[in-house]
């Protein structure tokens, strides 16, 4: 179509996968978990031994929001929590009462 596509640089959120991959590898190596048919163990080990962190930003297609709340009055300050209430408790413990939070709008 001839349209120019320009990159948009933005904050990206990643999930560290090393710990989870390590537990999965250990479960198969110890025999706690079996891969069937066994010929797929090699593929499984290759995948988990070379795992990379997972970028969840811009991949949340079903309306699940990233559980991060920002404090606009304190640039660069954010809290990752399971709920806004939990984020607020953490923020108020550090910054005092009345903190205004804004959830990451990445959906």
MOPAC internal coordinates of N, CA, C and O (Angstrom, degrees):
PM7 1SCF
backbone

  N    0.0000 0     0.00 0     0.00 0    0    0    0
  C    1.4521 1     0.00 0     0.00 0    1    0    0
  C    1.5282 1   111.48 1     0.00 0    2    1    0
  O    1.2310 1   119.83 1   165.68 1    3    2    1
  N    1.3170 1   117.94 1   -14.32 1    3    2    1
  C    1.4533 1   120.72 1   179.06 1    5    3    2
  C    1.5203 1   114.13 1    86.23 1    6    5    3
  O    1.2310 1   120.10 1   179.35 1    7    6    5
  N    1.3356 1   117.42 1    -0.65 1    7    6    5
  C    1.4687 1   120.17 1   179.97 1    9    7    6
  C    1.5233 1   110.27 1   -71.71 1   10    9    7
  O    1.2310 1   120.85 1   -34.80 1   11   10    9
  N    1.3342 1   115.98 1   145.20 1   11   10    9
  C    1.4573 1   122.01 1   178.20 1   13   11   10
  C    1.5278 1   107.88 1   -86.49 1   14   13   11
  O    1.2310 1   121.09 1   -47.31 1   15   14   13
  N    1.3145 1   115.51 1   132.69 1   15   14   13
  C    1.4624 1   120.92 1   176.13 1   17   15   14
  C    1.5148 1   106.91 1  -106.46 1   18   17   15
  O    1.2310 1   120.65 1   -56.38 1   19   18   17
  N    1.3227 1   116.37 1   123.62 1   19   18   17
  C    1.4580 1   120.97 1  -179.26 1   21   19   18
  C    1.5153 1   109.31 1  -113.18 1   22   21   19
  O    1.2310 1   120.13 1   -41.82 1   23   22   21
  N    1.3447 1   117.35 1   138.18 1   23   22   21
  C    1.4680 1   119.97 1   178.49 1   25   23   22
  C    1.5339 1   110.65 1   -69.53 1   26   25   23
  O    1.2310 1   121.03 1   -32.67 1   27   26   25
  N    1.3127 1   115.63 1   147.33 1   27   26   25
  C    1.4548 1   121.75 1   176.48 1   29   27   26
  C    1.5211 1   107.32 1  -116.47 1   30   29   27
  O    1.2310 1   120.42 1   -70.53 1   31   30   29
  N    1.3143 1   116.80 1   109.47 1   31   30   29
  C    1.4541 1   121.37 1   179.70 1   33   31   30
  C    1.5265 1   107.87 1   -81.33 1   34   33   31
  O    1.2310 1   120.78 1   -52.62 1   35   34   33
  N    1.3261 1   116.12 1   127.38 1   35   34   33
  C    1.4614 1   120.08 1   179.84 1   37   35   34
  C    1.5195 1   109.75 1  -150.17 1   38   37   35
  O    1.2310 1   120.91 1   -12.90 1   39   38   37
  N    1.3285 1   115.87 1   167.10 1   39   38   37
  C    1.4552 1   121.73 1   178.09 1   41   39   38
  C    1.5164 1   109.21 1   -65.38 1   42   41   39
  O    1.2310 1   120.58 1   -46.02 1   43   42   41
  N    1.3018 1   116.49 1   133.98 1   43   42   41
  C    1.4613 1   121.87 1   178.28 1   45   43   42
  C    1.5292 1   108.56 1  -118.52 1   46   45   43
  O    1.2310 1   120.66 1   -37.66 1   47   46   45
  N    1.3293 1   116.35 1   142.34 1   47   46   45
  C    1.4619 1   122.37 1   178.43 1   49   47   46
  C    1.5222 1   108.83 1  -108.36 1   50   49   47
  O    1.2310 1   121.02 1   -45.88 1   51   50   49
  N    1.3314 1   115.65 1   134.12 1   51   50   49
  C    1.4514 1   121.86 1  -179.26 1   53   51   50
  C    1.5198 1   110.45 1  -122.60 1   54   53   51
  O    1.2310 1   120.81 1   -30.86 1   55   54   53
  N    1.3332 1   116.05 1   149.14 1   55   54   53
  C    1.4574 1   122.48 1   173.38 1   57   55   54
  C    1.5264 1   106.53 1  -105.55 1   58   57   55
  O    1.2310 1   120.60 1   -54.86 1   59   58   57
  N    1.3418 1   116.45 1   125.14 1   59   58   57
  C    1.4629 1   120.07 1   177.77 1   61   59   58
  C    1.5174 1   108.47 1   -69.57 1   62   61   59
  O    1.2310 1   120.54 1   -52.89 1   63   62   61
  N    1.3080 1   116.58 1   127.11 1   63   62   61
  C    1.4595 1   121.34 1  -174.46 1   65   63   62
  C    1.5300 1   113.61 1  -104.57 1   66   65   63
  O    1.2310 1   120.00 1   168.24 1   67   66   65
  N    1.3284 1   117.60 1   -11.76 1   67   66   65
  C    1.4636 1   120.57 1  -175.47 1   69   67   66
  C    1.5133 1   114.45 1   -57.18 1   70   69   67
  O    1.2310 1   120.06 1   134.77 1   71   70   69
  N    1.3267 1   117.48 1   -45.23 1   71   70   69
  C    1.4658 1   120.87 1  -178.71 1   73   71   70
  C    1.5145 1   112.09 1   -64.51 1   74   73   71
  O    1.2310 1   120.78 1   135.52 1   75   74   73
  N    1.3167 1   116.11 1   -44.48 1   75   74   73
  C    1.4601 1   120.34 1   179.71 1   77   75   74
  C    1.5270 1   110.59 1   -65.99 1   78   77   75
  O    1.2310 1   120.65 1   137.38 1   79   78   77
  N    1.3282 1   116.37 1   -42.62 1   79   78   77
  C    1.4634 1   120.25 1   179.28 1   81   79   78
  C    1.5260 1   110.30 1   -63.10 1   82   81   79
  O    1.2310 1   120.10 1   139.22 1   83   82   81
  N    1.3174 1   117.41 1   -40.78 1   83   82   81
  C    1.4646 1   121.52 1   179.33 1   85   83   82
  C    1.5208 1   112.02 1   -60.89 1   86   85   83
  O    1.2310 1   120.89 1   138.97 1   87   86   85
  N    1.3386 1   115.90 1   -41.03 1   87   86   85
  C    1.4650 1   119.74 1   178.80 1   89   87   86
  C    1.5278 1   110.75 1   -67.23 1   90   89   87
  O    1.2310 1   120.65 1   141.71 1   91   90   89
  N    1.3164 1   116.37 1   -38.29 1   91   90   89
  C    1.4640 1   120.04 1   177.79 1   93   91   90
  C    1.5210 1   111.94 1   -65.76 1   94   93   91
  O    1.2310 1   120.75 1   138.36 1   95   94   93
  N    1.3221 1   116.18 1   -41.64 1   95   94   93
  C    1.4641 1   120.27 1   177.88 1   97   95   94
  C    1.5230 1   111.00 1   -62.77 1   98   97   95
  O    1.2310 1   120.64 1   134.62 1   99   98   97
  N    1.3185 1   116.37 1   -45.38 1   99   98   97
  C    1.4625 1   120.84 1  -178.60 1  101   99   98
  C    1.5269 1   111.36 1   -64.17 1  102  101   99
  O    1.2310 1   120.30 1   141.67 1  103  102  101
  N    1.3294 1   117.02 1   -38.33 1  103  102  101
  C    1.4669 1   120.43 1  -179.89 1  105  103  102
  C    1.5195 1   111.31 1   -61.62 1  106  105  103
  O    1.2310 1   119.95 1   141.27 1  107  106  105
  N    1.3254 1   117.69 1   -38.73 1  107  106  105
  C    1.4660 1   120.49 1   179.46 1  109  107  106
  C    1.5287 1   110.39 1   -77.18 1  110  109  107
  O    1.2310 1   120.54 1   137.97 1  111  110  109
  N    1.3231 1   116.58 1   -42.03 1  111  110  109
  C    1.4786 1   119.51 1  -179.47 1  113  111  110
  C    1.5232 1   111.85 1   -62.91 1  114  113  111
  O    1.2310 1   120.23 1   144.00 1  115  114  113
  N    1.3319 1   117.16 1   -36.00 1  115  114  113
  C    1.4662 1   120.61 1  -178.47 1  117  115  114
  C    1.5302 1   112.34 1   -80.73 1  118  117  115
  O    1.2310 1   120.32 1   168.71 1  119  118  117
  N    1.3231 1   116.99 1   -11.29 1  119  118  117
  C    1.4550 1   120.15 1  -178.86 1  121  119  118
  C    1.5163 1   113.98 1    90.88 1  122  121  119
  O    1.2310 1   120.49 1   177.32 1  123  122  121
  N    1.3399 1   116.67 1    -2.68 1  123  122  121
  C    1.4695 1   120.51 1   179.21 1  125  123  122
  C    1.5310 1   110.86 1   -62.98 1  126  125  123
  O    1.2310 1   120.85 1   145.29 1  127  126  125
  N    1.3302 1   115.99 1   -34.71 1  127  126  125
  C    1.4637 1   122.27 1   177.61 1  129  127  126
  C    1.5218 1   108.31 1  -122.38 1  130  129  127
  O    1.2310 1   120.52 1   -41.93 1  131  130  129
  N    1.3023 1   116.61 1   138.07 1  131  130  129
  C    1.4669 1   122.11 1   179.26 1  133  131  130
  C    1.5175 1   109.71 1  -110.88 1  134  133  131
  O    1.2310 1   120.44 1   -41.27 1  135  134  133
  N    1.3190 1   116.77 1   138.73 1  135  134  133
  C    1.4573 1   122.88 1   173.24 1  137  135  134
  C    1.5294 1   106.79 1   -99.51 1  138  137  135
  O    1.2310 1   120.82 1   -56.93 1  139  138  137
  N    1.2972 1   116.05 1   123.07 1  139  138  137
  C    1.4647 1   121.30 1  -179.89 1  141  139  138
  C    1.5157 1   109.79 1  -123.19 1  142  141  139
  O    1.2310 1   119.44 1   -45.68 1  143  142  141
  N    1.2877 1   118.67 1   134.32 1  143  142  141
  C    1.4602 1   126.68 1    -9.30 1  145  143  142
  C    1.5292 1   110.75 1   -68.68 1  146  145  143
  O    1.2310 1   121.25 1   -26.31 1  147  146  145
  N    1.3200 1   115.21 1   153.69 1  147  146  145
  C    1.4726 1   121.61 1  -174.02 1  149  147  146
  C    1.5206 1   113.65 1   -57.10 1  150  149  147
  O    1.2310 1   120.05 1   154.79 1  151  150  149
  N    1.3268 1   117.51 1   -25.21 1  151  150  149
  C    1.4723 1   119.22 1  -177.93 1  153  151  150
  C    1.5315 1   111.72 1   -62.83 1  154  153  151
  O    1.2310 1   119.89 1   163.61 1  155  154  153
  N    1.3378 1   117.81 1   -16.39 1  155  154  153
  C    1.4628 1   121.04 1   179.19 1  157  155  154
  C    1.5308 1   113.66 1   -86.79 1  158  157  155
  O    1.2310 1   120.43 1   177.35 1  159  158  157
  N    1.3437 1   116.78 1    -2.65 1  159  158  157
  C    1.4687 1   119.52 1   176.81 1  161  159  158
  C    1.5256 1   110.62 1   -59.80 1  162  161  159
  O    1.2310 1   120.41 1   138.53 1  163  162  161
  N    1.3227 1   116.82 1   -41.47 1  163  162  161
  C    1.4663 1   120.76 1  -178.55 1  165  163  162
  C    1.5318 1   110.41 1   -59.72 1  166  165  163
  O    1.2310 1   120.12 1   136.95 1  167  166  165
  N    1.3177 1   117.37 1   -43.05 1  167  166  165
  C    1.4669 1   121.67 1   178.18 1  169  167  166
  C    1.5332 1   109.72 1   -64.10 1  170  169  167
  O    1.2310 1   120.66 1   135.49 1  171  170  169
  N    1.3289 1   116.34 1   -44.51 1  171  170  169
  C    1.4696 1   122.08 1   179.68 1  173  171  170
  C    1.5250 1   110.31 1   -58.97 1  174  173  171
  O    1.2310 1   120.68 1   129.52 1  175  174  173
  N    1.3403 1   116.31 1   -50.48 1  175  174  173
  C    1.4653 1   119.76 1  -179.32 1  177  175  174
  C    1.5223 1   111.22 1   -62.92 1  178  177  175
  O    1.2310 1   119.80 1   137.18 1  179  178  177
  N    1.3191 1   117.99 1   -42.82 1  179  178  177
  C    1.4596 1   120.84 1   179.02 1  181  179  178
  C    1.5263 1   110.87 1   -59.54 1  182  181  179
  O    1.2310 1   120.84 1   135.99 1  183  182  181
  N    1.3211 1   115.99 1   -44.01 1  183  182  181
  C    1.4672 1   120.09 1  -178.81 1  185  183  182
  C    1.5287 1   111.29 1   -63.73 1  186  185  183
  O    1.2310 1   120.40 1   130.44 1  187  186  185
  N    1.3442 1   116.84 1   -49.56 1  187  186  185
  C    1.4664 1   119.19 1  -176.06 1  189  187  186
  C    1.5265 1   113.24 1   -75.72 1  190  189  187
  O    1.2310 1   119.58 1   151.41 1  191  190  189
  N    1.3099 1   118.41 1   -28.59 1  191  190  189
  C    1.4654 1   120.18 1   177.79 1  193  191  190
  C    1.5306 1   111.44 1   -73.28 1  194  193  191
  O    1.2310 1   120.04 1   163.50 1  195  194  193
  N    1.3104 1   117.54 1   -16.50 1  195  194  193
  C    1.4663 1   122.34 1   179.53 1  197  195  194
  C    1.5218 1   112.24 1  -118.34 1  198  197  195
  O    1.2310 1   120.89 1  -154.45 1  199  198  197
  N    1.3185 1   115.90 1    25.55 1  199  198  197
  C    1.4648 1   121.41 1  -175.93 1  201  199  198
  C    1.5299 1   110.31 1   -64.80 1  202  201  199
  O    1.2310 1   120.82 1   -33.44 1  203  202  201
  N    1.3100 1   116.04 1   146.56 1  203  202  201
  C    1.4636 1   121.60 1   175.30 1  205  203  202
  C    1.5229 1   108.37 1  -120.29 1  206  205  203
  O    1.2310 1   120.85 1   -23.25 1  207  206  205
  N    1.3136 1   115.98 1   156.75 1  207  206  205
  C    1.4572 1   119.47 1   177.63 1  209  207  206
  C    1.5234 1   109.11 1   -60.26 1  210  209  207
  O    1.2310 1   120.87 1   -32.84 1  211  210  209
  N    1.3236 1   115.94 1   147.16 1  211  210  209
  C    1.4564 1   123.04 1  -172.99 1  213  211  210
  C    1.5248 1   109.68 1   -99.40 1  214  213  211
  O    1.2310 1   120.17 1   -59.18 1  215  214  213
  N    1.3087 1   117.28 1   120.82 1  215  214  213
  C    1.4621 1   122.27 1   177.36 1  217  215  214
  C    1.5281 1   108.00 1   -81.63 1  218  217  215
  O    1.2310 1   120.64 1   -67.38 1  219  218  217
  N    1.3222 1   116.39 1   112.62 1  219  218  217
  C    1.4622 1   120.25 1  -178.99 1  221  219  218
  C    1.5197 1   112.23 1   -94.84 1  222  221  219
  O    1.2310 1   119.64 1   169.03 1  223  222  221
  N    1.3030 1   118.28 1   -10.97 1  223  222  221
  C    1.4596 1   120.57 1   178.16 1  225  223  222
  C    1.5148 1   110.10 1   -65.76 1  226  225  223
  O    1.2310 1   121.16 1   -38.54 1  227  226  225
  N    1.3063 1   115.38 1   141.46 1  227  226  225
  C    1.4676 1   124.08 1   178.02 1  229  227  226
  C    1.5272 1   112.66 1    63.38 1  230  229  227
  O    1.2310 1   119.98 1  -167.86 1  231  230  229
  N    1.3367 1   117.64 1    12.14 1  231  230  229
  C    1.4520 1   120.52 1   178.75 1  233  231  230
  C    1.5221 1   111.45 1  -117.04 1  234  233  231
  O    1.2310 1   120.35 1  -171.52 1  235  234  233
  N    1.2965 1   116.94 1     8.48 1  235  234  233
  C    1.4594 1   121.16 1  -174.93 1  237  235  234
  C    1.5228 1   108.91 1   -93.04 1  238  237  235
  O    1.2310 1   120.54 1  -101.33 1  239  238  237
  N    1.2983 1   116.58 1    78.67 1  239  238  237
  C    1.4531 1   123.56 1  -170.94 1  241  239  238
  C    1.5105 1   114.12 1   -76.37 1  242  241  239
  O    1.2310 1   119.42 1   160.82 1  243  242  241
  N    1.3059 1   118.71 1   -19.18 1  243  242  241
  C    1.4576 1   120.31 1  -171.17 1  245  243  242
  C    1.5182 1   112.80 1  -105.11 1  246  245  243
  O    1.2310 1   119.60 1  -158.05 1  247  246  245
  N    1.2913 1   118.37 1    21.95 1  247  246  245
  C    1.4533 1   121.78 1   176.18 1  249  247  246
  C    1.5149 1   115.11 1    83.32 1  250  249  247
  O    1.2310 1   119.80 1  -169.48 1  251  250  249
  N    1.3264 1   117.99 1    10.52 1  251  250  249
  C    1.4606 1   120.72 1   176.69 1  253  251  250
  C    1.5233 1   107.82 1   -81.42 1  254  253  251
  O    1.2310 1   120.86 1   -59.85 1  255  254  253
  N    1.2995 1   115.97 1   120.15 1  255  254  253
  C    1.4601 1   119.01 1  -178.00 1  257  255  254
  C    1.5172 1   110.89 1   -88.12 1  258  257  255
  O    1.2310 1   120.97 1   -29.19 1  259  258  257
  N    1.3082 1   115.74 1   150.81 1  259  258  257
  C    1.4543 1   120.91 1   176.12 1  261  259  258
  C    1.5307 1   107.16 1   -68.08 1  262  261  259
  O    1.2310 1   119.75 1   -50.10 1  263  262  261
  N    1.3316 1   118.09 1   129.90 1  263  262  261
  C    1.4674 1   121.14 1  -174.41 1  265  263  262
  C    1.5304 1   113.59 1   -80.06 1  266  265  263
  O    1.2310 1   121.36 1  -117.94 1  267  266  265
  N    1.3229 1   115.00 1    62.06 1  267  266  265
  C    1.4619 1   121.41 1  -179.54 1  269  267  266
  C    1.5185 1   108.60 1  -128.91 1  270  269  267
  O    1.2310 1   120.90 1   -47.70 1  271  270  269
  N    1.3311 1   115.89 1   132.30 1  271  270  269
  C    1.4648 1   121.93 1   178.04 1  273  271  270
  C    1.5207 1   108.81 1  -119.17 1  274  273  271
  O    1.2310 1   121.20 1   -48.56 1  275  274  273
  N    1.3286 1   115.31 1   131.44 1  275  274  273
  C    1.4633 1   122.61 1  -179.71 1  277  275  274
  C    1.5222 1   110.32 1   -98.67 1  278  277  275
  O    1.2310 1   121.47 1   -28.35 1  279  278  277
  N    1.3291 1   114.78 1   151.65 1  279  278  277
  C    1.4555 1   121.86 1   172.12 1  281  279  278
  C    1.5231 1   105.58 1  -107.45 1  282  281  279
  O    1.2310 1   120.74 1   -76.04 1  283  282  281
  N    1.3299 1   116.19 1   103.96 1  283  282  281
  C    1.4639 1   119.79 1  -175.75 1  285  283  282
  C    1.5203 1   112.97 1   -63.06 1  286  285  283
  O    1.2310 1   120.62 1   151.21 1  287  286  285
  N    1.3394 1   116.41 1   -28.79 1  287  286  285
  C    1.4674 1   119.42 1  -179.48 1  289  287  286
  C    1.5304 1   112.36 1   -78.04 1  290  289  287
  O    1.2310 1   120.29 1   173.20 1  291  290  289
  N    1.3311 1   117.06 1    -6.80 1  291  290  289
  C    1.4674 1   121.93 1   178.03 1  293  291  290
  C    1.5311 1   107.70 1  -131.15 1  294  293  291
  O    1.2310 1   119.62 1   -96.80 1  295  294  293
  N    1.3200 1   118.32 1    83.20 1  295  294  293
  C    1.4661 1   122.04 1  -176.99 1  297  295  294
  C    1.5335 1   112.33 1   -50.55 1  298  297  295
  O    1.2310 1   121.11 1   -45.99 1  299  298  297
  N    1.3201 1   115.48 1   134.01 1  299  298  297
  C    1.4570 1   121.08 1   179.94 1  301  299  298
  C    1.5114 1   113.96 1    86.00 1  302  301  299
  O    1.2310 1   120.08 1   174.02 1  303  302  301
  N    1.3345 1   117.44 1    -5.98 1  303  302  301
  C    1.4620 1   121.13 1  -179.20 1  305  303  302
  C    1.5187 1   108.89 1   -94.40 1  306  305  303
  O    1.2310 1   120.62 1   -51.86 1  307  306  305
  N    1.3295 1   116.43 1   128.14 1  307  306  305
  C    1.4634 1   120.73 1   178.16 1  309  307  306
  C    1.5223 1   109.07 1  -148.08 1  310  309  307
  O    1.2310 1   121.33 1   -19.70 1  311  310  309
  N    1.3147 1   115.07 1   160.30 1  311  310  309
  C    1.4529 1   121.90 1  -179.79 1  313  311  310
  C    1.5157 1   109.16 1  -131.43 1  314  313  311
  O    1.2310 1   120.81 1   -52.76 1  315  314  313
  N    1.3116 1   116.05 1   127.24 1  315  314  313
  C    1.4603 1   122.43 1   175.79 1  317  315  314
  C    1.5246 1   106.23 1   -98.36 1  318  317  315
  O    1.2310 1   120.60 1   -56.80 1  319  318  317
  N    1.3449 1   116.46 1   123.20 1  319  318  317
  C    1.4621 1   120.55 1  -175.87 1  321  319  318
  C    1.5219 1   110.37 1  -152.86 1  322  321  319
  O    1.2310 1   120.74 1   -14.33 1  323  322  321
  N    1.3137 1   116.20 1   165.67 1  323  322  321
  C    1.4656 1   121.23 1   179.88 1  325  323  322
  C    1.5243 1   112.05 1   -75.12 1  326  325  323
  O    1.2310 1   120.34 1   157.81 1  327  326  325
  N    1.3216 1   116.96 1   -22.19 1  327  326  325
  C    1.4641 1   120.43 1  -179.35 1  329  327  326
  C    1.5243 1   109.30 1  -149.69 1  330  329  327
  O    1.2310 1   121.13 1   -15.77 1  331  330  329
  N    1.3426 1   115.45 1   164.23 1  331  330  329
  C    1.4590 1   119.44 1   176.77 1  333  331  330
  C    1.5262 1   110.29 1   -63.99 1  334  333  331
  O    1.2310 1   120.55 1   143.52 1  335  334  333
  N    1.3223 1   116.55 1   -36.48 1  335  334  333
  C    1.4680 1   120.78 1   179.23 1  337  335  334
  C    1.5286 1   110.82 1   -60.37 1  338  337  335
  O    1.2310 1   120.57 1   135.09 1  339  338  337
  N    1.3322 1   116.52 1   -44.91 1  339  338  337
  C    1.4592 1   120.56 1   178.39 1  341  339  338
  C    1.5343 1   110.70 1   -64.32 1  342  341  339
  O    1.2310 1   120.38 1   137.98 1  343  342  341
  N    1.3300 1   116.89 1   -42.02 1  343  342  341
  C    1.4676 1   120.72 1   178.60 1  345  343  342
  C    1.5264 1   110.24 1   -63.04 1  346  345  343
  O    1.2310 1   120.65 1   138.34 1  347  346  345
  N    1.3362 1   116.35 1   -41.66 1  347  346  345
  C    1.4692 1   120.85 1   179.98 1  349  347  346
  C    1.5236 1   110.94 1   -62.46 1  350  349  347
  O    1.2310 1   120.17 1   136.41 1  351  350  349
  N    1.3393 1   117.28 1   -43.59 1  351  350  349
  C    1.4733 1   120.51 1   178.97 1  353  351  350
  C    1.5199 1   110.69 1   -59.00 1  354  353  351
  O    1.2310 1   120.89 1   135.59 1  355  354  353
  N    1.3139 1   115.91 1   -44.41 1  355  354  353
  C    1.4689 1   119.56 1   179.21 1  357  355  354
  C    1.5236 1   111.32 1   -64.72 1  358  357  355
  O    1.2310 1   121.04 1   135.85 1  359  358  357
  N    1.3310 1   115.61 1   -44.15 1  359  358  357
  C    1.4663 1   120.02 1  -178.27 1  361  359  358
  C    1.5210 1   110.75 1   -64.29 1  362  361  359
  O    1.2310 1   120.55 1   135.07 1  363  362  361
  N    1.3279 1   116.56 1   -44.93 1  363  362  361
  C    1.4689 1   119.43 1  -178.63 1  365  363  362
  C    1.5216 1   111.77 1   -68.96 1  366  365  363
  O    1.2310 1   119.88 1   148.50 1  367  366  365
  N    1.3298 1   117.83 1   -31.50 1  367  366  365
  C    1.4624 1   120.44 1   176.49 1  369  367  366
  C    1.5212 1   110.84 1   -64.62 1  370  369  367
  O    1.2310 1   120.73 1   147.37 1  371  370  369
  N    1.3196 1   116.20 1   -32.63 1  371  370  369
  C    1.4587 1   120.45 1  -178.13 1  373  371  370
  C    1.5273 1   112.73 1   -92.83 1  374  373  371
  O    1.2310 1   120.43 1   141.53 1  375  374  373
  N    1.3360 1   116.78 1   -38.47 1  375  374  373
  C    1.4638 1   120.42 1  -171.15 1  377  375  374
  C    1.5257 1   114.81 1  -111.80 1  378  377  375
  O    1.2310 1   120.02 1   171.70 1  379  378  377
  N    1.3303 1   117.57 1    -8.30 1  379  378  377
  C    1.4597 1   120.85 1  -179.88 1  381  379  378
  C    1.5225 1   111.55 1    99.84 1  382  381  379
  O    1.2310 1   120.77 1   -11.92 1  383  382  381
  N    1.3266 1   116.14 1   168.08 1  383  382  381
  C    1.4700 1   120.61 1  -176.57 1  385  383  382
  C    1.5303 1   113.05 1   -67.56 1  386  385  383
  O    1.2310 1   121.65 1   -21.71 1  387  386  385
  N    1.3356 1   114.45 1   158.29 1  387  386  385
  C    1.4558 1   120.14 1   175.71 1  389  387  386
  C    1.5146 1   115.37 1    82.29 1  390  389  387
  O    1.2310 1   120.16 1  -163.88 1  391  390  389
  N    1.3158 1   117.30 1    16.12 1  391  390  389
  C    1.4629 1   120.84 1  -179.59 1  393  391  390
  C    1.5336 1   108.85 1   -68.03 1  394  393  391
  O    1.2310 1   120.81 1   -46.91 1  395  394  393
  N    1.3302 1   116.05 1   133.09 1  395  394  393
  C    1.4639 1   120.53 1   177.25 1  397  395  394
  C    1.5279 1   107.25 1   -96.45 1  398  397  395
  O    1.2310 1   121.52 1   -55.83 1  399  398  397
  N    1.3355 1   114.69 1   124.17 1  399  398  397
  C    1.4601 1   120.64 1  -179.13 1  401  399  398
  C    1.5232 1   110.69 1  -108.31 1  402  401  399
  O    1.2310 1   121.32 1   -29.45 1  403  402  401
  N    1.3251 1   115.07 1   150.55 1  403  402  401
  C    1.4594 1   122.19 1   175.11 1  405  403  402
  C    1.5218 1   106.97 1  -133.36 1  406  405  403
  O    1.2310 1   120.83 1   -56.95 1  407  406  405
  N    1.3346 1   116.01 1   123.05 1  407  406  405
  C    1.4678 1   118.82 1  -179.82 1  409  407  406
  C    1.5193 1   110.31 1   -74.47 1  410  409  407
  O    1.2310 1   121.62 1   -34.27 1  411  410  409
  N    1.3254 1   114.51 1   145.73 1  411  410  409
  C    1.4584 1   120.44 1   176.22 1  413  411  410
  C    1.5173 1   107.97 1   -52.02 1  414  413  411
  O    1.2310 1   120.14 1   -51.24 1  415  414  413
  N    1.3199 1   117.34 1   128.76 1  415  414  413
  C    1.4598 1   120.28 1  -175.87 1  417  415  414
  C    1.5225 1   113.22 1   -89.13 1  418  417  415
  O    1.2310 1   120.65 1  -168.70 1  419  418  417
  N    1.3178 1   116.37 1    11.30 1  419  418  417
  C    1.4607 1   120.78 1   178.18 1  421  419  418
  C    1.5248 1   109.30 1   -74.64 1  422  421  419
  O    1.2310 1   120.63 1   -69.02 1  423  422  421
  N    1.3094 1   116.39 1   110.98 1  423  422  421
  C    1.4713 1   120.46 1   177.00 1  425  423  422
  C    1.5106 1   109.19 1  -127.31 1  426  425  423
  O    1.2310 1   120.10 1   180.00 1  427  426  425

